[in-house]
Amino acid sequence: MERNRVAPTANIRKSNVRVAEDEHTRSWRTTPAIDPDPTAPTLYMPIASPPTPAPSPRPLSSAFPPILAQTFAQNHFDDSSLRDFAGLSPTSRRNFLALLLHQCTPSELLYISTTIAPLLRRDFIKELPAEIAFHILSFVTDPNTLARASQVSRCWRDLLRDEYLWKRMCEIHDYQPDEYERRPWGDDDDEEFGGRNSRVKGKLREGYDPILPSQFSYRHYFTTAYSTMTNWRKGGHLLRAHRVPIVTPDSGVITSLAIDSDWIVVGLANCRIHVFSAKTGVLTRTLVGHELGVWAVNLVSKGGHWGGKMGTVGNEGDDGAKWRWEGHEESRRDTVQELSAGIEGMYVDAHVRASVGGVVPPLVELEQLVPPSLRVALGLDTVNKATWSRFRDEGGYKEGEVPRPSDVCSASEGWGQANALVVSGGCDKVVRVWDVKTGYCIYVLHGHTSTIRCIKVLHNRPIAVSGSRDCTVRVWDVQRGRMLRVLAGHQQSVRCLDVFGNKVVSGSYDCTCRLWDIDTGECIYVLRGHFHQIYSVAYDGIRIASGGLDTTVRVWDAASGLCVALLQGHTALVCQLQLSHNILATGGSDGRVITFSLSSPPPSPPTTNSTTAPTTTTTSSTYAIKHRIAAHDSSVTSLQFDEHLLVTGGNDGRVRLFETKTGRYIRELSEPCESVWKVAYRKDVCAIMCKRAGKTVMEIWSFRPREETSAHVVK
């Protein structure tokens, strides 16, 4: 027992080191000698436990790399020295290596450093289970960090192509794809996606099932959306700039603008309508037919699906059965009366009349006179048959198909027709329906007796609503070319419209707004409260916002007609409104833009039997002002916002970009000009209509990513 004690004052002598060398080997042996002190106390040295978690030991390879084996063979070395080194204690091995490094030249030390560095690298992500690796990567919210991480190795690249990560990135950055953006990205991308996910799934444990979309890729969508947003902030390029000389002071004024993913439609006071490609900015069509200035246009995108209620006339299985939606019989009676009176209500355009010898039989339905090519454009045959098959097989209209508000860009989704359409109106008192592909005017619809100031087309239904200075709102079937009904009640000019589902809100110079049912023609509520003319309205299905010459904005509950808020802040006419995402943005002639929060629910409806809404105004303390922005030095002529950006245009000739959430100014989108008439944008395209150097200028800007600008995002 005494021999096992370790005395702290013991004299330790180092024995001589005997080195035996021969031609091939050299061995080191050390023999320490200890003189124990029997009077010294026994000390127990604690042994520190290894850190937790400790890395798993790697198996030792008994075979040497081929290059080392060849070197040993050429220099007649024996591997006994390496075996002796392997048998040394860790401390002795470190001492031996220290002595060896001191004997090396700088070039040899450099070789050792470059050789050791790769051996010390460990891919911790690769060695972890895929579930833990995905969990670690989910904490990374910077797309540039993910882009750099994808370049580390093939394993990291495959892991970072998982759709869960990119779907979460879309949610963090608030990039929400719409129906159009969820279209297939192409067969090549699908095959590539399947290939890369097959490698990822090889690492996944049983039971782990990520979202593997067959057509839509969140990674591809995020790449495009992030690059687009970056270009909005500090990039973008001008696709085209079209300049038109102004002959008279009013002839070059741009009065209306509509834009979707394919087309940009511009209405001018010189009776013309220009159609540009949203992809290239090229002028593709000029629609000529209006006799006076055009004041309102609405673009109907091609495709879509039918969203109205339908029935049949005749036997369902017969080829002669005619598919009609609700209100057809009433509209047919109105049409027969108008045609019998000498086609005062509506007529087909001249090129359609020519097909029947210039005479329209009074009791023949107008759609029967449309040429076959234009019937396809309107979807008169294919859409109706497909729609009836759907209703017959699926049991009618689906309740889950929630109606949507009108588009702020004056574009509406089609009902399944093959071509895009334009519905326009102006000072010549007629509504015209155009085929964008051919440029033909399909229908000229008469009925209004004064200038048409506003037009809206419902989503997924061939129903257009127009407001006029004749104090009426009229409902049209633009697929079959007939007027359905007249909504009468306003005492002065109808200045503005907005639609949601089958409801329409009209604002008038008689200081009132009216809520109508489009299918029945019923006036649901008369909204009274403004003291001067109303110039703008917005309707999201829950609330109605109206602004006018009295400098105030009123918010109404659409279910009860109650005025739930009176919003103040402007000092002049409120001429611009947009209501979406629980935010109300207003623009006035004072140059201010004010955003209000509408997050609080509207009050419960009061008990009333009158169609006139109560005028009692509730407190507006819950409708707080989010931002007051001094956007322009004169009147705000255009206003549009989404989840990220707020774009404004003014009479001071500026187009400015702000952040929606913070109200912070970002930059100007175009060179200063004399005046900005209209500005509208959709995702990656922006159309700016202005006056510069005495000419009408139509600028089309693109913010979609180019190959060089999207190279930093993961591919």
Disulfide bonds with the S-S distance in Angstrom:
none
